[in-house]
Amino acid sequence: MKDLKGKIVYIKALDHASFYEYDKIDAELKNKDYIEVIGKVFDEDEDYLYVVSFFYQEAGSLRRLTGMKIIKSCVREIRVLA
């Protein structure tokens, strides 16, 4: 996962899920949960990809970024789209 900054990507990653009022840890609870994201990689560091799906630009300055901060070790699939 190198040199993704500025690229449009599709990412499928393991997601967190909360649970409550379970009697036991069963097969249904153990199913993997995923998040799927499409957006532009605005930045990355050792641990995270910062994927922006919407932003507003005013007078050349970025304002109001919306997206996901994704833990790199949770990524199961990544495709560069553009």
C-alpha positions in Angstrom: 0.0 0.0 0.0 2.4 2.6 -1.2 2.0 5.7 -3.3 -1.8 5.8 -3.1 -2.0 9.5 -2.2 -4.1 11.3 -4.8 -5.6 8.1 -6.3 -9.3 7.3 -6.5 -9.7 3.9 -4.8 -12.2 1.2 -3.8 -11.4 -0.3 -0.3 -12.9 -3.2 1.5 -11.8 -3.5 5.1 -12.8 -5.3 8.3 -15.1 -3.1 10.3 -15.8 -2.8 14.0 -19.2 -3.9 15.3 -20.8 -3.6 18.7 -23.1 -6.2 20.2 -25.3 -6.4 23.3 -27.7 -8.8 25.0 -26.1 -11.9 23.5 -26.3 -15.1 25.6 -23.1 -16.4 24.0 -20.5 -15.7 21.4 -22.1 -17.6 18.5 -21.4 -18.1 14.7 -23.6 -15.2 13.7 -21.7 -12.9 16.0 -18.4 -14.2 14.7 -19.2 -13.4 11.0 -16.9 -10.8 9.6 -18.2 -7.2 9.2 -16.8 -5.1 6.3 -16.9 -1.5 5.3 -16.6 -0.6 1.6 -15.3 2.9 0.7 -14.8 4.7 -2.6 -12.9 7.9 -2.6 -9.7 9.8 -3.0 -6.7 9.0 -0.8 -5.8 12.4 0.6 -3.1 11.2 3.0 -1.7 8.1 4.6 0.7 7.2 7.3 2.2 4.1 8.8 -1.2 3.0 10.3 -4.0 4.7 8.4 -5.4 5.7 5.0 -7.4 8.9 4.9 -10.0 8.5 2.2 -12.1 11.5 1.3 -15.4 10.9 -0.4 -16.6 14.5 -0.4 -15.0 17.9 0.0 -15.9 21.5 -0.6 -13.3 23.9 -2.1 -13.5 27.6 -1.6 -11.0 30.1 -3.1 -8.4 27.3 -3.6 -8.7 26.1 0.0 -10.2 22.8 1.0 -13.1 23.0 3.5 -15.4 20.5 5.0 -13.8 17.2 4.2 -15.9 14.0 4.6 -14.5 10.5 4.5 -13.1 7.6 6.4 -9.9 7.0 8.4 -9.1 3.3 7.6 -6.7 1.1 9.6 -4.3 -0.3 7.0 -4.0 -3.7 8.7 -7.8 -4.2 8.4 -7.8 -3.7 4.6 -8.7 -6.9 2.8 -9.0 -5.5 -0.8 -7.9 -2.3 -2.5 -8.4 -1.3 -6.1 -7.1 1.8 -7.8 -9.9 3.2 -9.9 -8.2 6.3 -11.3 
